[in-house]
Amino acid sequence: MADDIAERLARLMRPEVLAQPAYHVPDASGLVKLDAMENPYPWPAPALDAALAAWRGAPLNRYPDPSAAVLRAALAGAYDTPPGSAILLGNGSDEIIQMLLLALGGRGGAVLAPEPSFVMYRSIATWLGLPYVGVPLGADFALDEAAMLAAIARHRPAVVFIASPNNPTGNLFDPQALERIIAAAPGAVVVDEAYGPFTDFTVLPWLARQPQLLVMRTLSKMGLAGLRLGWLCGDPRWIEAVNKLRLPYNINVLNQQAALAALARRADFDAQAAAIRAGRAALAAALAALPGVRTWPSAANFLLFTPGAGRGPVVFEALKRQGVLIKNLHGAHPQLADCLRVTVGTPEENHRFLDALRASLP
Ligand SMILES: *Cc1c(COP(=O)(O)O)cnc(C)c1O
């Protein structure tokens, strides 16, 4: 039997995909898990009870409502989206990035994003064979407005992605610079507000005056990461165009009902987000007080920090040996040398992290 699958793959696959490592999710069993920006708190009981009651009557033998009209209306109401805008749902906002690039890429237009930023913009562009342009952030991870405007003029990108707050750096960008960059773009600009629950800043109201703007949100970081629900808001003409290549039943019955149950009781999730914001402030102060440790301001549910030059990977491993998993960003981008990212957990988890970090520093 000929076993030439490796040869066939080398012949059939797009070379840049063949060369990519698979997306790696580290095994967190038995560890304090502070690596993935999850909400550390379980679902509030009223939301869980409502979801379970809805699931009991859910018609699992039937296909879901393909347009998820009730859920889209609930999102528009819960987040006060501007009148005249429309919503597209994705099985996580990762799927929305994929749909956007399937719809808008392919005519040679590039995908452009500041860097370091969320890795899926580059990964999905690469999987689809689209040219990708990363524009380095400036000092302290601020947007380099001049570099962004020059790159936009030069590459005429089909889609610009800007995460606000940015991942993995946690900061918000200067709103005026952001607005000028959106105005200069010849294609679509997606502002990715995945960390919306942890900041009061949102560009949703800008949709009324910036027709090339699309705002992407997710319920993952608020506490629904296991369900997978992302949404994109913008001019109905953008939304209808991208919706053409959405797989018809991408949001399953259980997901639609659970998300409705959660949105109807959003105050309980907001209370969890408030606790996470308070934990972020406490954790930032504790980190800043440690000798040799530098941290950056964060408007998200995580903190970027460095334990000092030459120490990032060593400290990451020492934390893991003590049962605490965070994210090692050393090697991910030149501006992230020796940088680590920790998700804000419960107060107990934050203490375990800080104790382990103290024991890992010289
Ligand atoms: C986590 C994250 C996402 C992914 O969200 P999902 O809805 O869970 O796919 C998107 N954008 C940014 C910037 C993120 O950090």
The ligand as a Tripos MOL2 file, in Angstrom:
@<TRIPOS>MOLECULE
LIG
   15    15     1     0     0
SMALL
NO_CHARGES

@<TRIPOS>ATOM
      1 C1        -10.6250   36.4110   22.2840 C.3       1 LIG1
      2 C2        -10.6330   37.3300   21.1310 C.ar      1 LIG1
      3 C3        -11.4780   37.0970   20.0450 C.ar      1 LIG1
      4 C4        -12.1700   35.7680   19.8520 C.3       1 LIG1
      5 O1        -13.3810   35.6890   20.3570 O.3       1 LIG1
      6 P1        -14.3370   34.4440   20.0820 P.3       1 LIG1
      7 O2        -15.6530   35.0960   19.9400 O.co2     1 LIG1
      8 O3        -14.2250   33.5870   21.2920 O.co2     1 LIG1
      9 O4        -13.9210   33.7240   18.8340 O.co2     1 LIG1
     10 C5        -11.5460   38.0450   19.0470 C.ar      1 LIG1
     11 N1        -10.7810   39.1320   19.0870 N.ar      1 LIG1
     12 C6         -9.9280   39.3730   20.0820 C.ar      1 LIG1
     13 C7         -9.0870   40.5980   20.0640 C.3       1 LIG1
     14 C8         -9.8140   38.4600   21.1310 C.ar      1 LIG1
     15 O5         -8.9200   38.6630   22.0830 O.3       1 LIG1
@<TRIPOS>BOND
     1     1     2 1
     2     2     3 ar
     3     2    14 ar
     4     3     4 1
     5     3    10 ar
     6     4     5 1
     7     5     6 1
     8     6     7 2
     9     6     8 1
    10     6     9 1
    11    10    11 ar
    12    11    12 ar
    13    12    13 1
    14    12    14 ar
    15    14    15 1
@<TRIPOS>SUBSTRUCTURE
     1 LIG1         1 GROUP 0 **** ****
